[in-house]
Structures are given as structure tokens and as C-alpha cells.
Amino acid sequence: MPRFDVATTSPAEHRADLLLLPAFQGPEAGPGVREIGKALDVDVTELLEENGFRGSLGEVFTLPTLGRAAPKIVAVVGLGPKAEATADRVRRAAGKVARTAGRYPSVAATLPAAARGAWQEAVQAFVEGLLLGAYRFDRYKGPPGDDDARPPRWERVTVLAPPRWDAKAAKEAIRRGEIVAEAASWARDLVNTPALDATPDFLAREARKMARAVGLECTVWSKAELEKGGFGGILGVGRGSENPPRLIELRYKGGGRGRPVALTGKGITFDSGGLSIKDAKQMEWMKSDMAGAATMLAAMRAIAQLKPKVNVVAAIPSAENLPGGSAIRPGDVLTHRGGKTSEVLNTDAEGRLVLADALAFLAEQKPRLIVDAATLTGACMIALGDELWGVMGSDRALIRELLDTGREAGEPGWELPLWTSYRKQIKSNVADVKNIGNRYGGAITAALFLKEFVGDVPWAHLDIAGTAFAEKGGDYWPAGATGNPVRTVIRFVERQAGTSSR
């Protein structure tokens, strides 16, 4: 990772191998463009127009300075319409240009100065976008060939700031951007790791290692301890695999004796569907079925580093859903933590079974609220596509808070109704509840199943099936794990530090 710093040098006078300058749709010059034009004795806006540059988001035009200015190469980066130049636009533009920027040892940029609103947000967003856009998962590859994306060469990245900016605040925004981007990239690594290696025990070991590094309390529940604790959902889903299930418990103490924020995420390290087996095509990306767990692990990592004044407890269930000889069968009944029973009619609706145990356990901790994240239903993907996560829950204020933080973080979501009339779809004749309803409203009935296990604690469920894993690259991610919604959860927890315990 490069070393980030901040300077108030004029863009034309700052020595760097690459200078990133913003332009708005039109094109219209952004901060630093005119200074470079004066140094080069050229109308840069006119040059852009002549070469078909329109200033669309992420559009890039490069030109050499030929020694007439301190930077060697200038890259003008489009931010789209000036009125829409938010911090998230800066993040996305930085992500799009990250691969180009990574070719140069030293990079300087005025992109954050082009954003509307709080400049600290734009600085943080720029750092996040640059680091997230440069991410690559090459653990299983040999040396890069000619067509492969090579690791970034950059050693230093400088944010060129107007003199009015406070240097200390700018450096803090940079630090926050680094922490958040590193957490999201770590979540990507966990999700991208093949299930042959990323077993429940692997996830637990990675959590332990992370907890030691950042100062979190970590307890890993073994299979025997889960049996003793009555975690029938986690145990049931993991019965078909030779890799035993785990429950990862993490605690961050930053808020004195205040009631904690509680987090959990679905940690199915591979989902074959169990005996209700998926077809081969659906299974190709099922290593990502633990993206909810990775989200919450990564959020806890960043929380420990950012140190908000709030207590947080996470209980993350992990199992592998395989059709072994001892696997649960359709029609089996599981007894969950706390004693509630569920009839399993489809073993491919397993995420809700492991989350039920974790939610019941967290409700026992008397938290102020519970948030879970899970790649839970294809129904949510059908409803919202792959750019929005869905949210449902028992508390409207909590849901609004999550939607607000998602927009701020550049990871938008959308509320789906927790339509209680559909509860009759998951009524069982032999148990307290069954794990599937009928074909329609599947995201809602899955959430209604989870609601059975939270008691009266304010609770919200994020269905991230569409956003957690991408088959094609986006603004600041390659194909594979996206790290969405790590940034949202971090920001949400930080917000909770400013509110009283309910």
C-alpha cells in the first residue's frame, strides 16, 4: 500500500510521476486544470473537447507535460455533472482510474477538492476508491503475464489541498479511508478464497488472528461447545460436511457499561444446497455464501481501529452445507438456541437456520439492537438486482439509519416490506416454524423466519445476495467479491456511538 500524505503545493509545481485532475461534464475544468494549462501554455478544456472527452464519470484523458510543469504526466478524470460531484463520485472516479495510477511510483491528485459537501468525506472517499480500485486477488496465480493486471507500483500518493483545509483533519480523513478500504479488501480476500481452503475453521482462525492484531476479544465455539449450548441450526447445517461448524464471538468495548450493538452474518463457507442440491452453474460462486460473515468480521476489524465510543458484540455462525451421509433431510426438525424448533423442508434454505441460532444468542446479550447481513435469497436479487441490498426489520428508525449510512458510504440499499401476513407461509404442522414459504415473496418470508429469534430487540436484516459478489467488474472492484456492505456497517456502528443506548 502506498504512503498517503497531504500538501498545499500548486498542482503545476508539485513533483509527481502522475497528476490526477478532475473535470466535470461538458467538459468543464475542475481544480488544478487551469494551473496546468497555464504552465503548458495550452487551453486544456479545448484540448479535451477536440479529443472527444466529455467529462463522464471515470473517463480519463492523459497528456505529458514535456518538462513544462513539475508533474510528468497529467490524467484528467471525469466526475460527471458538476451538480452531482459528491464524495461518492470522487470514490468511483478514483476507483476507475486506480489501475492507471498504480503504474506510477508517485501520484498527486486534486480530485477531493472538486466534491460538493464536506471535504473530509471527499478525502476519505478518494483514498477508499483508489485502494479498492487497485485491489486484485492473485493468491493462486503465478507471475503476471502481459495481459494480467500487475500489482501497483505506487509508493506515495499526495492529496493536493486548498490552503483553507486543516492539515490534521485531512490526515485523519486519509487514515480513516485507509482503515475502511483495508477492511473491505480483507473481506474480499475471505470471500474470494476457495472453499477448499476457506473452511469454517479457517474463518475462525482468521478471526482470531485479526482479533489479536487489533485488540478485540475473540471466542471460537467448537462443535462440542455448540452441542452443549444448544445451537441446533448451526450443527444441523454442518452435519453433512467433514469440516465441523464454528461460532465466532467477537467483542469490542468502547462504551463503558452501555448496551452493545449486536452484529451477525451468514458464514456458509460453501453451499451445495445440501440434499436439496443446487445445479452446477449455481454452485460456481457459492464460496461467496459467507460474505455476510466476512462483512461483519471486517467491520469489527475497522471498529477496533477507529475506536468509536460504543460497545459491540458479534456472533458469526459458520458451517459448510454439503450432502454427506449424515446431512439433514427435508422434513427433519432442528432445535435452535433458546428452544424454538424449525422444520427443514428445503436444505438449501440453510442460511436462516444458522442465523437463527446466532440471533437468539445475541438477543440473550440484551443489546440495544441487532443487525444481520446475509447472502440469503435469490428473491432479493430478482427484486433489487445487483446494485442494491435489501433491508427489512422490526424497527423503522433502525432501517432508516441503515439506509442513510448506506447512501453516505456509497453502498445504497432499499427497504422491502416485512409483511407479517406472510407469516402463515412459514407455519409448520410439526414445529414452531418451517424454513421456507411458497414461491413468491421469498426474501420476506426468509426475514420473517429470522424475526422469530430476536424477541423484542430492535432488529434489521440486510439481504446482500445481489451486492456481495459480482460476475463482472464495477467502478472499484474486479469480478468477484465486492466488500459490500462493509463500509455501511462501519459507518452505522460509528453513528451509534453518538446516540444513547435504547
C-alpha positions as CSV (number, residue, x, y, z in Angstrom):
1,M,0.0,0.0,0.0
2,P,1.3,3.5,-0.8
3,R,2.1,6.1,1.8
4,F,-0.6,8.8,1.7
5,D,0.1,12.5,2.6
6,V,-1.4,15.9,2.0
7,A,0.2,19.1,0.6
8,T,-0.9,22.6,-0.4
9,T,1.5,22.8,-3.3
10,S,0.2,24.2,-6.6
11,P,-0.6,21.3,-9.0
12,A,1.7,22.7,-11.6
13,E,4.6,22.8,-9.1
14,H,4.2,19.5,-7.3
15,R,6.7,16.9,-8.4
16,A,4.9,13.6,-9.1
17,D,5.0,10.9,-11.8
18,L,1.3,11.3,-12.3
19,L,-1.1,14.1,-11.5
20,L,-4.9,13.3,-11.3
21,L,-7.1,16.3,-12.1
22,P,-10.9,16.4,-12.2
23,A,-13.2,17.7,-14.9
24,F,-16.9,17.9,-14.9
25,Q,-19.3,17.0,-17.7
26,G,-19.1,19.4,-20.6
27,P,-16.1,19.3,-20.2
28,E,-15.7,21.9,-17.5
29,A,-12.4,22.3,-15.7
30,G,-12.1,21.2,-12.2
31,P,-9.5,22.2,-9.5
32,G,-6.0,22.4,-10.9
33,V,-6.8,22.2,-14.6
34,R,-6.3,25.8,-15.4
35,E,-3.0,25.9,-13.4
36,I,-1.7,23.1,-15.6
37,G,-3.0,24.7,-18.7
38,K,-1.1,27.9,-17.8
39,A,2.1,26.0,-17.2
40,L,1.7,24.1,-20.5
41,D,0.5,27.2,-22.4
42,V,-2.5,25.3,-23.7
43,D,-6.2,25.5,-23.2
44,V,-6.8,22.1,-21.6
45,T,-10.6,22.3,-21.8
46,E,-10.3,23.0,-25.5
47,L,-7.8,20.1,-25.9
48,L,-10.3,17.8,-24.1
49,E,-13.1,18.8,-26.4
50,E,-11.0,18.3,-29.5
51,N,-10.2,14.7,-28.4
52,G,-13.8,13.8,-27.6
53,F,-13.5,14.0,-23.8
54,R,-16.9,14.8,-22.3
55,G,-16.2,14.5,-18.6
56,S,-18.3,11.4,-17.9
57,L,-17.7,9.6,-14.6
58,G,-14.4,7.8,-14.8
59,E,-13.5,9.0,-18.3
60,V,-9.7,9.6,-18.5
61,F,-7.5,11.7,-20.8
62,T,-3.8,11.7,-20.3
63,L,-1.2,14.2,-21.6
64,P,2.6,14.6,-21.0
65,T,3.9,17.8,-19.6
66,L,7.2,17.6,-21.5
67,G,9.1,19.2,-18.6
68,R,6.9,22.4,-18.6
69,A,5.3,21.5,-15.3
70,A,6.6,19.6,-12.2
71,P,4.3,16.5,-12.8
72,K,5.5,14.2,-15.6
73,I,2.1,13.0,-16.7
74,V,-1.4,14.6,-16.2
75,A,-4.5,12.5,-16.2
76,V,-7.8,14.4,-16.4
77,V,-10.6,12.3,-14.8
78,G,-14.3,12.8,-15.4
79,L,-16.7,13.3,-12.5
80,G,-19.9,13.7,-14.4
81,P,-22.2,16.7,-13.9
82,K,-20.8,19.4,-11.6
83,A,-24.0,19.5,-9.5
84,E,-23.7,15.7,-8.8
85,A,-20.0,15.8,-7.8
86,T,-20.5,14.1,-4.4
87,A,-17.9,12.3,-2.3
88,D,-19.2,9.0,-3.8
89,R,-18.5,10.3,-7.3
90,V,-14.9,11.0,-6.2
91,R,-14.7,7.5,-4.8
92,R,-16.0,5.9,-8.0
93,A,-13.8,8.1,-10.2
94,A,-10.7,7.2,-8.1
95,G,-11.6,3.5,-8.4
96,K,-11.9,3.7,-12.1
97,V,-8.5,5.4,-12.5
98,A,-6.8,3.3,-9.8
99,R,-5.3,0.7,-12.3
100,T,-3.8,3.6,-14.3
101,A,-2.5,5.4,-11.2
102,G,-0.9,2.2,-10.0
103,R,1.6,2.2,-12.8
104,Y,3.4,5.3,-11.3
105,P,5.6,5.4,-8.2
106,S,4.3,8.8,-7.1
107,V,0.8,10.2,-7.6
108,A,-0.8,13.5,-6.7
109,A,-4.4,14.5,-7.0
110,T,-6.9,17.3,-6.6
111,L,-10.0,15.1,-7.0
112,P,-11.3,15.6,-3.5
113,A,-11.3,19.4,-3.9
114,A,-13.9,19.0,-6.7
115,A,-16.6,17.5,-4.5
116,R,-19.6,19.2,-3.0
117,G,-20.2,19.0,0.7
118,A,-17.8,18.1,3.5
119,W,-14.3,18.0,2.1
120,Q,-13.2,15.5,4.7
121,E,-15.7,13.0,3.3
122,A,-14.3,13.5,-0.2
123,V,-10.7,12.9,1.0
124,Q,-11.7,9.7,2.7
125,A,-13.7,8.6,-0.3
126,F,-10.7,9.3,-2.6
127,V,-8.5,7.1,-0.5
128,E,-11.1,4.4,-0.4
129,G,-11.7,4.5,-4.1
130,L,-8.1,4.4,-5.1
131,L,-7.3,1.4,-2.8
132,L,-10.4,-0.5,-3.6
133,G,-10.0,0.1,-7.3
134,A,-6.4,-1.2,-7.2
135,Y,-7.5,-4.5,-5.4
136,R,-6.6,-7.7,-7.0
137,F,-6.8,-11.3,-5.8
138,D,-3.7,-13.1,-7.1
139,R,-3.0,-15.6,-4.3
140,Y,-3.5,-18.5,-6.6
141,K,-1.8,-17.1,-9.7
142,G,1.8,-17.3,-11.0
143,P,3.8,-14.3,-12.1
144,P,1.6,-11.9,-14.1
145,G,1.7,-12.3,-17.9
146,D,1.5,-9.5,-20.4
147,D,-2.3,-9.4,-20.3
148,D,-2.6,-9.6,-16.5
149,A,-3.1,-6.6,-14.2
150,R,0.1,-6.1,-12.4
151,P,0.4,-5.1,-8.7
152,P,0.5,-1.3,-8.2
153,R,4.0,0.3,-8.3
154,W,2.9,3.4,-6.3
155,E,4.9,4.4,-3.3
156,R,3.4,7.7,-2.4
157,V,0.0,9.4,-3.1
158,T,-0.4,13.0,-2.2
159,V,-3.8,14.8,-1.8
160,L,-3.3,18.4,-3.0
161,A,-5.4,20.5,-0.8
162,P,-6.5,24.2,-0.8
163,P,-4.8,26.2,1.9
164,R,-8.0,26.6,3.8
165,W,-8.2,22.9,4.6
166,D,-7.0,21.8,8.1
167,A,-3.9,19.5,7.6
168,K,-4.7,17.5,10.8
169,A,-8.3,16.9,9.7
170,A,-7.1,15.9,6.2
171,K,-4.6,13.4,7.6
172,E,-7.4,11.9,9.8
173,A,-9.6,11.5,6.8
174,I,-6.8,9.8,4.9
175,R,-6.3,7.4,7.9
176,R,-10.0,6.6,8.0
177,G,-10.0,5.9,4.3
178,E,-7.1,3.5,4.7
179,I,-8.7,1.6,7.6
180,V,-12.0,1.2,5.8
181,A,-10.5,0.2,2.5
182,E,-8.2,-2.3,4.1
183,A,-11.2,-3.8,6.0
184,A,-13.3,-4.1,2.8
185,S,-10.3,-5.6,0.9
186,W,-9.8,-8.1,3.7
187,A,-13.4,-9.1,3.4
188,R,-12.9,-9.6,-0.3
189,D,-10.0,-11.8,0.3
190,L,-12.0,-14.0,2.7
191,V,-14.9,-14.3,0.2
192,N,-12.6,-14.9,-2.8
193,T,-10.7,-17.7,-1.1
194,P,-11.8,-21.1,-2.5
195,A,-13.9,-23.2,-0.1
196,L,-11.3,-26.0,-0.2
197,D,-9.2,-23.7,1.9
198,A,-11.8,-21.4,3.4
199,T,-13.5,-23.8,5.8
200,P,-15.3,-22.8,9.0
201,D,-12.1,-23.5,10.9
202,F,-10.2,-21.3,8.5
203,L,-12.6,-18.5,9.1
204,A,-12.3,-18.9,12.8
205,R,-8.5,-18.9,12.7
206,E,-8.5,-15.7,10.5
207,A,-10.9,-14.1,13.0
208,R,-8.6,-15.0,15.9
209,K,-5.6,-13.6,14.1
210,M,-7.4,-10.4,13.3
211,A,-8.7,-10.0,16.8
212,R,-5.2,-10.3,18.2
213,A,-3.8,-7.8,15.8
214,V,-6.5,-5.1,16.5
215,G,-7.3,-5.8,20.2
216,L,-10.7,-7.5,20.1
217,E,-11.9,-10.2,22.4
218,C,-12.4,-13.4,20.5
219,T,-14.0,-16.7,21.5
220,V,-14.5,-19.6,19.0
221,W,-17.1,-22.1,19.8
222,S,-16.2,-25.7,18.8
223,K,-18.6,-28.3,17.7
224,A,-18.7,-29.8,21.2
225,E,-19.4,-26.4,22.7
226,L,-22.1,-25.7,20.1
227,E,-23.8,-29.0,21.1
228,K,-23.6,-28.1,24.7
229,G,-25.0,-24.7,24.0
230,G,-28.0,-25.9,22.0
231,F,-27.0,-24.4,18.6
232,G,-29.1,-26.9,16.6
233,G,-29.3,-24.8,13.5
234,I,-25.5,-24.4,13.0
235,L,-24.9,-28.1,13.9
236,G,-27.7,-29.3,11.6
237,V,-26.5,-27.4,8.5
238,G,-22.9,-28.6,9.2
239,R,-23.8,-32.3,9.6
240,G,-23.1,-33.3,6.0
241,S,-19.5,-32.0,6.0
242,E,-16.3,-33.4,7.5
243,N,-15.4,-29.8,8.3
244,P,-17.1,-29.1,11.6
245,P,-19.0,-25.8,12.2
246,R,-17.9,-22.9,14.3
247,L,-19.4,-19.9,16.0
248,I,-17.1,-16.8,16.2
249,E,-17.8,-14.4,19.0
250,L,-16.1,-11.0,19.0
251,R,-16.4,-8.2,21.5
252,Y,-15.3,-4.6,21.3
253,K,-15.6,-2.5,24.5
254,G,-15.6,1.2,23.7
255,G,-18.8,2.4,25.5
256,G,-18.4,1.8,29.2
257,R,-21.4,-0.1,30.5
258,G,-23.8,0.8,27.7
259,R,-25.8,-1.9,26.0
260,P,-23.9,-3.2,22.9
261,V,-24.7,-3.1,19.2
262,A,-25.0,-6.7,18.1
263,L,-23.9,-7.9,14.7
264,T,-24.1,-11.3,12.9
265,G,-23.6,-12.5,9.4
266,K,-24.2,-15.7,7.4
267,G,-21.0,-17.8,7.2
268,I,-21.8,-20.7,4.9
269,T,-18.3,-21.3,3.6
270,F,-19.7,-23.4,0.7
271,D,-23.3,-24.0,-0.2
272,S,-24.1,-27.0,-2.3
273,G,-27.7,-26.8,-1.2
274,G,-27.3,-30.0,0.9
275,L,-29.6,-32.8,-0.2
276,S,-31.8,-30.2,-1.9
277,I,-28.8,-29.8,-4.2
278,K,-28.2,-26.8,-6.5
279,D,-27.3,-27.3,-10.1
280,A,-23.7,-27.0,-11.2
281,K,-24.0,-23.4,-12.5
282,Q,-25.5,-22.1,-9.3
283,M,-22.7,-23.7,-7.3
284,E,-19.8,-22.0,-9.2
285,W,-19.8,-18.9,-6.9
286,M,-21.1,-20.5,-3.7
287,K,-17.8,-19.9,-2.0
288,S,-19.3,-16.4,-1.5
289,D,-22.1,-17.6,0.7
290,M,-20.1,-16.5,3.7
291,A,-20.0,-12.8,2.5
292,G,-22.3,-11.8,5.4
293,A,-19.8,-13.3,7.9
294,A,-16.9,-11.6,6.1
295,T,-18.7,-8.3,6.2
296,M,-19.2,-8.4,10.0
297,L,-15.6,-9.7,10.6
298,A,-14.2,-6.9,8.5
299,A,-16.5,-4.3,10.2
300,M,-15.3,-5.4,13.6
301,R,-11.7,-5.1,12.4
302,A,-12.2,-1.5,11.4
303,I,-14.3,-0.7,14.5
304,A,-11.4,-1.8,16.7
305,Q,-9.1,0.5,14.8
306,L,-11.4,3.5,14.6
307,K,-12.4,3.2,18.3
308,P,-15.9,4.6,18.4
309,K,-17.4,5.0,21.9
310,V,-19.9,2.2,21.8
311,N,-19.8,-1.5,22.8
312,V,-20.2,-4.0,20.0
313,V,-20.7,-7.8,20.1
314,A,-20.6,-10.1,17.1
315,A,-21.7,-13.7,16.9
316,I,-20.9,-15.2,13.5
317,P,-22.1,-18.7,12.7
318,S,-20.1,-20.7,10.1
319,A,-20.8,-24.1,8.5
320,E,-20.4,-25.9,5.2
321,N,-23.6,-27.2,3.6
322,L,-22.8,-30.5,1.9
323,P,-25.0,-33.6,1.1
324,G,-23.0,-36.1,3.1
325,G,-24.4,-39.3,4.6
326,S,-25.2,-37.6,7.9
327,A,-26.7,-34.5,6.3
328,I,-30.1,-33.2,7.5
329,R,-33.0,-34.3,5.3
330,P,-36.1,-32.4,4.2
331,G,-38.7,-33.0,6.9
332,D,-36.1,-33.0,9.8
333,V,-36.8,-30.8,12.8
334,L,-34.0,-28.8,14.4
335,T,-34.0,-27.3,17.9
336,H,-32.3,-23.9,18.0
337,R,-30.6,-21.9,20.7
338,G,-33.3,-21.0,23.2
339,G,-35.5,-24.0,22.4
340,K,-37.5,-22.9,19.4
341,T,-37.8,-25.6,16.7
342,S,-37.8,-25.4,12.9
343,E,-38.9,-27.9,10.3
344,V,-36.4,-28.1,7.4
345,L,-38.3,-28.5,4.2
346,N,-35.5,-27.4,1.9
347,T,-31.9,-27.9,2.9
348,D,-30.9,-25.1,0.5
349,A,-32.6,-22.6,2.8
350,E,-29.8,-23.1,5.3
351,G,-28.6,-19.6,6.0
352,R,-31.6,-18.7,8.0
353,L,-31.1,-21.9,10.1
354,V,-27.6,-20.9,11.2
355,L,-28.5,-17.2,11.7
356,A,-31.5,-18.2,13.9
357,D,-29.0,-19.6,16.5
358,A,-26.8,-16.5,16.3
359,L,-29.7,-14.1,16.6
360,A,-31.1,-16.0,19.6
361,F,-27.7,-15.9,21.3
362,L,-27.3,-12.2,20.6
363,A,-30.8,-11.4,21.9
364,E,-29.7,-13.0,25.2
365,Q,-26.9,-10.4,25.5
366,K,-29.6,-7.7,25.8
367,P,-28.2,-5.5,23.1
368,R,-29.7,-2.1,22.1
369,L,-30.2,-3.5,18.5
370,I,-29.2,-6.4,16.2
371,V,-28.2,-6.1,12.6
372,D,-27.5,-9.2,10.4
373,A,-26.1,-9.5,6.9
374,A,-26.6,-12.5,4.6
375,T,-26.4,-13.6,1.1
376,L,-29.8,-15.1,1.9
377,T,-32.2,-15.2,-1.1
378,G,-32.3,-15.1,-4.8
379,A,-35.7,-13.5,-4.4
380,C,-34.0,-10.3,-3.2
381,M,-31.7,-10.3,-6.3
382,I,-34.7,-10.7,-8.5
383,A,-36.4,-7.7,-6.8
384,L,-33.4,-5.4,-6.5
385,G,-30.8,-6.5,-8.9
386,D,-27.1,-6.4,-8.1
387,E,-26.5,-2.8,-7.1
388,L,-28.9,-2.6,-4.1
389,W,-29.1,-4.7,-0.9
390,G,-32.5,-5.2,0.7
391,V,-33.3,-4.3,4.3
392,M,-36.2,-5.5,6.4
393,G,-36.7,-5.4,10.2
394,S,-38.8,-4.7,13.2
395,D,-37.7,-1.1,13.8
396,R,-38.3,1.7,11.3
397,A,-35.8,4.1,12.8
398,L,-33.1,1.5,12.6
399,I,-34.0,0.7,9.0
400,R,-33.8,4.4,8.1
401,E,-30.5,4.7,9.8
402,L,-29.1,1.8,7.8
403,L,-30.4,3.3,4.5
404,D,-28.9,6.7,5.3
405,T,-25.5,5.2,6.1
406,G,-25.6,3.1,3.0
407,R,-26.1,6.1,0.8
408,E,-23.3,8.0,2.6
409,A,-20.9,5.1,2.2
410,G,-21.7,4.7,-1.5
411,E,-23.4,1.3,-0.9
412,P,-27.1,2.0,-1.3
413,G,-29.9,-0.3,-0.2
414,W,-33.7,-0.4,-0.4
415,E,-36.3,-1.3,2.1
416,L,-38.6,-4.3,1.4
417,P,-41.8,-4.8,3.5
418,L,-41.7,-7.2,6.4
419,W,-45.3,-8.2,5.6
420,T,-46.5,-10.0,8.6
421,S,-49.5,-11.5,6.8
422,Y,-47.0,-13.8,5.1
423,R,-46.1,-15.4,8.5
424,K,-48.7,-18.0,7.7
425,Q,-46.5,-19.3,4.9
426,I,-43.9,-20.5,7.3
427,K,-46.3,-22.0,9.8
428,S,-45.3,-25.7,10.4
429,N,-47.6,-28.6,11.4
430,V,-44.8,-30.3,13.3
431,A,-42.5,-27.5,14.6
432,D,-42.7,-23.9,15.7
433,V,-41.8,-22.7,12.2
434,K,-40.7,-24.1,8.8
435,N,-37.7,-22.8,6.8
436,I,-39.5,-22.0,3.5
437,G,-42.8,-20.5,2.4
438,N,-44.2,-20.7,-1.1
439,R,-42.5,-19.5,-4.3
440,Y,-43.4,-15.8,-4.0
441,G,-42.1,-13.3,-1.5
442,G,-39.2,-15.4,-0.6
443,A,-37.0,-12.6,0.7
444,I,-39.8,-11.5,3.0
445,T,-40.6,-15.0,4.4
446,A,-36.9,-15.6,5.0
447,A,-36.8,-12.4,7.0
448,L,-40.0,-13.4,8.9
449,F,-38.2,-16.7,9.8
450,L,-35.3,-14.7,11.3
451,K,-37.7,-12.4,13.2
452,E,-38.9,-15.4,15.2
453,F,-35.5,-15.5,17.0
454,V,-34.8,-11.9,18.0
455,G,-37.6,-11.4,20.6
456,D,-38.4,-7.8,21.2
457,V,-34.9,-6.4,20.4
458,P,-34.9,-3.8,17.5
459,W,-33.6,-5.8,14.6
460,A,-32.7,-5.3,10.9
461,H,-31.8,-7.8,8.3
462,L,-29.6,-6.9,5.2
463,D,-30.1,-9.3,2.3
464,I,-26.8,-8.8,0.3
465,A,-27.2,-11.7,-2.2
466,G,-27.0,-9.2,-5.1
467,T,-24.3,-6.9,-3.9
468,A,-21.7,-9.2,-2.2
469,F,-20.3,-10.9,-5.3
470,A,-20.0,-9.6,-8.9
471,E,-19.6,-11.6,-12.0
472,K,-18.3,-8.5,-13.8
473,G,-16.0,-5.7,-12.6
474,G,-17.5,-2.5,-11.4
475,D,-16.4,1.1,-10.6
476,Y,-13.9,0.0,-7.9
477,W,-13.9,-3.8,-7.8
478,P,-12.8,-6.6,-10.2
479,A,-15.0,-9.6,-10.8
480,G,-15.5,-11.5,-7.6
481,A,-16.1,-10.3,-4.0
482,T,-17.1,-6.6,-3.7
483,G,-16.7,-6.0,0.0
484,N,-20.3,-4.5,0.0
485,P,-21.7,-3.6,2.6
486,V,-18.6,-3.4,4.9
487,R,-18.4,0.4,4.7
488,T,-22.1,0.7,5.5
489,V,-21.8,-1.4,8.7
490,I,-18.7,0.5,9.9
491,R,-20.4,3.9,9.4
492,F,-23.6,2.7,11.1
493,V,-21.8,1.5,14.2
494,E,-19.9,4.8,14.4
495,R,-23.2,6.6,14.3
496,Q,-24.4,4.5,17.2
497,A,-21.6,5.9,19.3
498,G,-23.3,9.3,19.1
499,T,-26.7,8.0,20.3
500,S,-27.9,6.9,23.7
501,S,-28.4,3.3,24.5
502,R,-32.0,2.3,24.0
